Amino acid sequence: MVDDQELKYLNLTPPAAIIENASATVTEIDTLGWDYCEIVVVLGATDIAMTALAVTESDTTGTGHANVTGLIYGTSTNIAGSTSALPSALKDDGIYKFEIDLRNRKRYLDVTATVGDSLSSGALAGTFLAIFAVLSRPRRSPDTAAKAGCSDILRV
């Protein structure tokens, strides 16, 4: 088995309409059977700063989510050892990543991604964003496209 074949891809927030003064709708991640997760937030056309970008967790699906210490942009330390910053207006189009060892974590993860109010700040429109996750280190390798989080898989 090739290591990259032991992954599950999750489309948490597909590319959609611009968000302004609201939180993105994000699909919750069920981590059962996986030991590692990477969550990637892709930003574009950031006219307004984000007011929140964090990972939350809960033992129960859909309820009781709380921020995960170390996974909060704007307060947590980044890999360079500095305090991370929330994506800001006009200059932070880019990719923001969370790397999570799932061992000893709660089962369900979610992402809070909130965009500020462009009207109150005189900015233009808001922010485009997409969020996806990759689960890895499975306890049992996915043996179908659906178990890998895909519609279909071609392999040569």
C-alpha contacts under 8 A as a table, 3 or more apart, distances in Angstrom:
res1	aa1	res2	aa2	distance
1	M	5	Q	6.70
1	M	6	E	7.71
2	V	5	Q	5.36
2	V	6	E	7.25
3	D	6	E	5.49
3	D	7	L	7.81
4	D	7	L	5.93
5	Q	142	P	7.86
6	E	136	S	6.31
6	E	137	R	6.95
6	E	138	P	6.67
6	E	141	S	5.46
6	E	142	P	6.36
6	E	148	A	7.74
7	L	134	V	6.50
7	L	135	L	5.59
7	L	136	S	4.81
7	L	137	R	7.44
7	L	138	P	7.49
7	L	141	S	7.93
7	L	142	P	7.47
7	L	148	A	6.13
8	K	134	V	5.55
8	K	135	L	4.98
8	K	136	S	6.63
8	K	142	P	7.63
8	K	147	K	6.93
8	K	148	A	4.18
8	K	149	G	5.17
8	K	150	C	7.85
9	Y	132	F	7.32
9	Y	133	A	5.89
9	Y	134	V	4.70
9	Y	135	L	6.53
9	Y	148	A	6.23
9	Y	149	G	4.86
9	Y	150	C	6.79
10	L	29	I	7.91
10	L	132	F	5.52
10	L	133	A	5.01
10	L	134	V	6.26
10	L	135	L	7.99
10	L	149	G	5.89
11	N	14	P	6.01
11	N	27	T	7.75
11	N	131	I	6.61
11	N	132	F	4.59
11	N	133	A	6.64
12	L	26	V	5.22
12	L	27	T	4.68
12	L	28	E	7.24
12	L	130	A	7.69
12	L	131	I	5.31
12	L	132	F	4.98
12	L	133	A	6.91
13	T	24	A	7.35
13	T	25	T	6.47
13	T	26	V	5.22
13	T	27	T	6.75
13	T	129	L	7.75
13	T	130	A	5.11
13	T	131	I	4.74
13	T	132	F	6.61
14	P	130	A	5.25
14	P	131	I	6.60
14	P	132	F	7.77
15	P	128	F	7.46
15	P	129	L	6.33
15	P	130	A	4.93
16	A	128	F	7.29
16	A	129	L	7.61
16	A	130	A	7.64
17	A	128	F	6.82
18	I	125	A	7.52
18	I	126	G	6.08
18	I	127	T	5.35
18	I	128	F	4.69
18	I	129	L	7.58
19	I	22	A	6.33
19	I	23	S	7.52
19	I	24	A	7.03
19	I	115	V	6.60
19	I	126	G	5.42
19	I	127	T	5.26
19	I	128	F	6.23
19	I	129	L	7.94
20	E	48	I	7.96
20	E	115	V	5.67
20	E	116	G	6.25
20	E	117	D	5.78
20	E	118	S	6.52
20	E	125	A	6.60
20	E	126	G	4.37
20	E	127	T	6.46
21	N	114	T	7.36
21	N	115	V	5.36
21	N	116	G	4.66
21	N	117	D	4.13
21	N	118	S	6.99
21	N	126	G	7.52
22	A	114	T	5.62
22	A	115	V	5.60
22	A	116	G	7.01
22	A	117	D	7.85
23	S	112	T	6.98
23	S	113	A	5.49
23	S	114	T	3.99
23	S	115	V	6.18
24	A	112	T	7.40
24	A	113	A	5.62
24	A	114	T	6.27
24	A	115	V	7.97
26	V	110	D	7.01
26	V	111	V	6.46
26	V	112	T	7.71
26	V	131	I	7.75
27	T	110	D	7.01
28	E	61	T	7.80
28	E	62	G	7.53
28	E	108	Y	6.73
28	E	109	L	5.86
28	E	110	D	4.77
28	E	111	V	7.63
29	I	108	Y	5.54
29	I	109	L	5.00
29	I	110	D	6.13
30	D	61	T	8.00
30	D	107	R	6.13
30	D	108	Y	4.90
30	D	109	L	6.73
31	T	34	W	5.56
31	T	35	D	7.69
31	T	102	L	7.52
31	T	107	R	5.45
31	T	108	Y	6.11
31	T	109	L	7.42
31	T	135	L	7.58
32	L	107	R	6.21
33	G	138	P	5.80
33	G	139	R	5.34
33	G	140	R	7.04
34	W	37	C	7.79
34	W	102	L	7.18
34	W	135	L	6.37
34	W	136	S	6.06
34	W	137	R	5.74
34	W	138	P	4.40
34	W	139	R	6.06
35	D	101	D	6.24
35	D	102	L	4.77
35	D	103	R	5.69
35	D	135	L	7.67
35	D	136	S	6.47
35	D	137	R	5.22
35	D	138	P	6.22
35	D	139	R	7.63
36	Y	99	E	7.79
36	Y	100	I	5.81
36	Y	101	D	4.79
36	Y	102	L	5.10
36	Y	103	R	7.65
36	Y	135	L	5.78
36	Y	136	S	5.14
36	Y	137	R	5.88
37	C	99	E	6.16
37	C	100	I	5.14
37	C	101	D	6.62
37	C	102	L	6.81
37	C	133	A	6.81
37	C	134	V	5.70
37	C	135	L	4.50
37	C	136	S	6.19
38	E	97	K	6.91
38	E	98	F	5.60
38	E	99	E	4.69
38	E	100	I	6.16
38	E	133	A	5.49
38	E	134	V	5.23
38	E	135	L	6.55
39	I	97	K	5.69
39	I	98	F	5.07
39	I	99	E	6.70
39	I	131	I	7.17
39	I	132	F	5.88
39	I	133	A	4.23
39	I	134	V	6.52
40	V	95	I	6.74
40	V	96	Y	5.85
40	V	97	K	4.58
40	V	98	F	6.52
40	V	131	I	5.63
40	V	132	F	5.42
40	V	133	A	6.01
41	V	95	I	5.68
41	V	96	Y	5.09
41	V	97	K	6.25
41	V	129	L	6.92
41	V	130	A	5.92
41	V	131	I	4.48
41	V	132	F	6.74
42	V	93	D	7.74
42	V	94	G	5.89
42	V	95	I	4.62
42	V	96	Y	6.53
42	V	129	L	5.49
42	V	130	A	5.23
42	V	131	I	6.17
43	L	46	T	6.93
43	L	92	D	7.67
43	L	93	D	5.00
43	L	94	G	5.21
43	L	95	I	6.28
43	L	127	T	7.17
43	L	128	F	5.91
43	L	129	L	4.51
43	L	130	A	6.74
44	G	93	D	4.73
44	G	94	G	6.68
44	G	127	T	6.50
44	G	128	F	5.15
44	G	129	L	6.16
45	A	90	L	7.05
45	A	93	D	6.37
45	A	126	G	7.59
45	A	127	T	5.59
45	A	128	F	5.92
46	T	49	A	6.87
46	T	88	S	7.33
46	T	89	A	5.28
46	T	90	L	5.20
46	T	91	K	7.31
46	T	92	D	6.84
46	T	93	D	6.04
46	T	126	G	6.18
46	T	127	T	4.49
46	T	128	F	6.77
47	D	89	A	4.94
47	D	90	L	5.15
47	D	118	S	7.22
47	D	123	A	5.85
47	D	124	L	5.79
47	D	125	A	6.05
47	D	126	G	5.16
47	D	127	T	6.07
48	I	88	S	6.59
48	I	89	A	4.27
48	I	90	L	6.95
48	I	115	V	6.98
48	I	116	G	5.99
48	I	117	D	7.08
48	I	118	S	5.64
48	I	121	S	7.98
48	I	123	A	6.20
48	I	124	L	7.69
48	I	125	A	7.49
48	I	126	G	5.37
48	I	127	T	6.58
49	A	86	L	7.40
49	A	87	P	5.84
49	A	88	S	3.97
49	A	89	A	4.38
49	A	115	V	6.41
49	A	116	G	5.83
50	M	53	L	7.14
50	M	86	L	6.22
50	M	87	P	5.69
50	M	88	S	6.26
50	M	89	A	7.78
50	M	113	A	7.41
50	M	114	T	5.72
50	M	115	V	4.26
50	M	116	G	5.43
51	T	86	L	7.12
51	T	113	A	7.87
51	T	114	T	5.53
51	T	115	V	5.64
51	T	116	G	5.59
52	A	72	I	7.95
52	A	73	Y	7.26
52	A	86	L	7.09
52	A	112	T	6.48
52	A	113	A	5.49
52	A	114	T	4.96
52	A	115	V	7.18
53	L	72	I	6.18
53	L	73	Y	5.52
53	L	86	L	6.88
53	L	111	V	7.19
53	L	112	T	5.46
53	L	113	A	4.60
53	L	114	T	6.58
54	A	67	N	6.72
54	A	68	V	7.63
54	A	71	L	5.64
54	A	72	I	4.29
54	A	73	Y	6.06
54	A	111	V	5.73
54	A	112	T	5.23
54	A	113	A	6.79
55	V	67	N	5.90
55	V	68	V	5.87
55	V	71	L	5.66
55	V	72	I	6.63
55	V	98	F	7.93
55	V	109	L	6.77
55	V	110	D	5.73
55	V	111	V	4.54
55	V	112	T	6.25
56	T	65	H	5.51
56	T	66	A	4.97
56	T	67	N	4.20
56	T	68	V	5.30
56	T	109	L	5.61
56	T	110	D	5.15
56	T	111	V	5.99
56	T	112	T	7.21
57	E	64	G	7.89
57	E	65	H	4.91
57	E	66	A	5.57
57	E	67	N	6.56
57	E	68	V	6.50
57	E	105	R	7.87
57	E	106	K	5.91
57	E	107	R	7.24
57	E	108	Y	5.43
57	E	109	L	4.44
57	E	110	D	6.24
58	S	61	T	6.90
58	S	63	T	6.92
58	S	64	G	5.65
58	S	65	H	4.65
58	S	66	A	6.73
58	S	106	K	5.46
58	S	107	R	6.40
58	S	108	Y	5.22
58	S	109	L	6.65
59	D	64	G	7.71
59	D	106	K	5.14
59	D	107	R	5.37
59	D	108	Y	6.13
60	T	63	T	5.95
60	T	64	G	6.94
60	T	107	R	7.52
60	T	108	Y	6.82
61	T	108	Y	6.15
62	G	65	H	7.62
65	H	109	L	7.94
65	H	110	D	7.72
67	N	71	L	7.48
67	N	72	I	7.32
68	V	71	L	5.51
68	V	72	I	7.21
69	T	72	I	6.94
69	T	76	S	7.49
70	G	76	S	4.90
70	G	77	T	6.81
71	L	76	S	6.21
71	L	98	F	6.72
72	I	75	T	5.94
72	I	76	S	5.37
73	Y	76	S	5.89
73	Y	84	S	5.49
73	Y	85	A	5.62
73	Y	86	L	5.22
74	G	83	T	6.82
74	G	84	S	5.03
74	G	85	A	4.17
74	G	86	L	4.86
75	T	83	T	5.97
75	T	84	S	6.10
75	T	85	A	7.24
76	S	83	T	5.74
76	S	84	S	5.78
77	T	80	A	7.84
77	T	81	G	5.67
77	T	82	S	5.31
77	T	83	T	4.40
77	T	84	S	5.53
78	N	81	G	5.41
78	N	82	S	5.60
78	N	83	T	6.07
78	N	84	S	5.36
79	I	82	S	7.48
87	P	92	D	5.41
87	P	93	D	7.79
88	S	91	K	6.44
88	S	92	D	5.61
89	A	92	D	6.56
90	L	93	D	7.24
101	D	105	R	7.73
102	L	105	R	5.14
102	L	106	K	7.77
106	K	109	L	7.57
115	V	126	G	6.99
115	V	127	T	6.84
116	G	126	G	7.47
117	D	120	S	5.73
117	D	121	S	6.74
117	D	126	G	7.38
118	S	121	S	5.23
118	S	122	G	5.93
118	S	123	A	4.71
118	S	124	L	6.12
118	S	125	A	5.95
118	S	126	G	5.90
119	L	122	G	5.26
119	L	123	A	6.25
119	L	124	L	7.39
119	L	125	A	7.80
120	S	123	A	7.82
123	A	126	G	7.71
135	L	138	P	7.71
138	P	141	S	5.77
142	P	145	A	7.66
142	P	147	K	5.08
142	P	148	A	5.49
143	D	147	K	6.61
143	D	148	A	7.54
144	T	147	K	5.27
144	T	148	A	6.45
145	A	148	A	5.09
145	A	149	G	6.37
145	A	150	C	5.07
145	A	151	S	6.15
145	A	152	D	5.19
145	A	153	I	5.78
146	A	149	G	4.95
146	A	150	C	5.32
146	A	151	S	6.31
146	A	152	D	7.46
147	K	150	C	7.45
150	C	153	I	6.85
